[in-house]
Amino acid sequence: MTVVVYSSKSGSSKKYAEALSERTGLHIYPIGQQPADESIVFFGWLRDDTIVGLSQADISKVIAVCVVGLDDVGRFDKAAVAEKNGVKVPVYYLRGWIDRSKLNIVDKTVLLAVSVMMKLKGLNQYNQPIFDAMMEGGSFYDEKFLDPVTMFVESRR
Ligand SMILES: Cc1cc2nc3c(=O)[nH]c(=O)nc-3n(C[C@H](O)[C@H](O)[C@H](O)COP(=O)(O)O)c2cc1C
C-alpha cells in the first residue's frame, strides 16, 4: 500500500497532500505519524534548496517527492534539488502560498533577504508577483499541479 505524507509550515503542502488523498483514496499522514511499512508519496515545502521534512522520512520508502515552492515552474531546478536532497525517485513541482502569520522571525528575515536581492537584481512581470507574495503573503496554489502526480499514483496501482 501507498500513503501520502506531508510536511507543511503555512498549509499549502498539506492542502495539496489532502487533495491528492481525496483524488486517489490514499491515506494521509503528517510526517512522523505514517505507518513504517507503506510506500510514501511525499509532499514538502522548499526552503532554499532543502525539501523540508524529507530527511525525517525513510527515503527507501519514498516513491515520489512533491516539492512545493513559490518560484516559477520554469525556474525550479529539479535535478539540482533532487541531488541536494538525495532523491532518486520522480520529483514533481507545485506552486504553493505564503501565509506570513504562520512564519517565525527567522523565516521572515530569510524572505526579506531574498526579496532585497530580487529587488536589487531588478523586478519584472515574472518575479514581481513572487516578490509581492514574499512581502505581503499571496498564493499560486492550483490543483492542476496535481494532475501528473495523480497519474503517477494511478499508474502504480
Ligand atoms: C524561509 C523560507 C524560504 C523559502 N525558500 C524558497 C525557495 O528557495 N524557493 C521557493 O520556490 N520557495 C521558497 N519559499 C516559499 C515556500 O516554499 C512556499 O511558501 C511554500 O508554498 C510553503 O509551503 P507550506 O504552505 O506547506 O508551508 C520559502 C519560504 C520561506 C518561509
The ligand as an SDF file (V2000), in Angstrom:
LIG
                    3D

 31 33  0  0  0  0  0  0  0  0999 V2000
   12.3240   30.8470    4.8540 C   0  0  0  0  0  0  0  0  0  0  0  0
   11.6890   30.4970    3.5440 C   0  0  0  0  0  0  0  0  0  0  0  0
   12.4880   30.1420    2.4740 C   0  0  0  0  0  0  0  0  0  0  0  0
   11.8810   29.8230    1.2320 C   0  0  0  0  0  0  0  0  0  0  0  0
   12.6780   29.4830    0.1820 N   0  0  0  0  0  0  0  0  0  0  0  0
   12.0950   29.2050   -1.0160 C   0  0  0  0  0  0  0  0  0  0  0  0
   12.8750   28.8650   -2.1550 C   0  0  0  0  0  0  0  0  0  0  0  0
   14.0950   28.7920   -2.0910 O   0  0  0  0  0  0  0  0  0  0  0  0
   12.2550   28.6260   -3.3460 N   0  0  0  0  0  0  0  0  0  0  0  0
   10.8880   28.6770   -3.4490 C   0  0  0  0  0  0  0  0  0  0  0  0
   10.3570   28.4520   -4.5490 O   0  0  0  0  0  0  0  0  0  0  0  0
   10.1000   28.9630   -2.3910 N   0  0  0  0  0  0  0  0  0  0  0  0
   10.6810   29.2350   -1.1990 C   0  0  0  0  0  0  0  0  0  0  0  0
    9.9050   29.5450   -0.1140 N   0  0  0  0  0  0  0  0  0  0  0  0
    8.4500   29.5330   -0.2760 C   0  0  0  0  0  0  0  0  0  0  0  0
    7.7880   28.2700    0.2720 C   0  0  0  0  0  0  0  0  0  0  0  0
    8.3930   27.1050   -0.2320 O   0  0  0  0  0  0  0  0  0  0  0  0
    6.3110   28.3100   -0.1320 C   0  0  0  0  0  0  0  0  0  0  0  0
    5.7160   29.4070    0.5150 O   0  0  0  0  0  0  0  0  0  0  0  0
    5.5570   27.0150    0.1630 C   0  0  0  0  0  0  0  0  0  0  0  0
    4.3270   27.0790   -0.5060 O   0  0  0  0  0  0  0  0  0  0  0  0
    5.3260   26.8300    1.6610 C   0  0  0  0  0  0  0  0  0  0  0  0
    4.6750   25.5940    1.8630 O   0  0  0  0  0  0  0  0  0  0  0  0
    3.6610   25.3960    3.1020 P   0  0  0  0  0  0  0  0  0  0  0  0
    2.4940   26.3380    2.8610 O   0  0  0  0  0  0  0  0  0  0  0  0
    3.2810   23.9810    3.0130 O   0  0  0  0  0  0  0  0  0  0  0  0
    4.4180   25.7350    4.3250 O   0  0  0  0  0  0  0  0  0  0  0  0
   10.4710   29.8660    1.0970 C   0  0  0  0  0  0  0  0  0  0  0  0
    9.6860   30.2100    2.2120 C   0  0  0  0  0  0  0  0  0  0  0  0
   10.2840   30.5170    3.4100 C   0  0  0  0  0  0  0  0  0  0  0  0
    9.3860   30.8890    4.5680 C   0  0  0  0  0  0  0  0  0  0  0  0
  1  2  1  0
  2  3  1  0
  2 30  2  0
  3  4  2  0
  4  5  1  0
  4 28  1  0
  5  6  2  0
  6  7  1  0
  6 13  1  0
  7  8  2  0
  7  9  1  0
  9 10  1  0
 10 11  2  0
 10 12  1  0
 12 13  2  0
 13 14  1  0
 14 15  1  0
 14 28  1  0
 15 16  1  0
 16 17  1  0
 16 18  1  0
 18 19  1  0
 18 20  1  0
 20 21  1  0
 20 22  1  0
 22 23  1  0
 23 24  1  0
 24 25  2  0
 24 26  1  0
 24 27  1  0
 28 29  2  0
 29 30  1  0
 30 31  1  0
M  END
$$$$
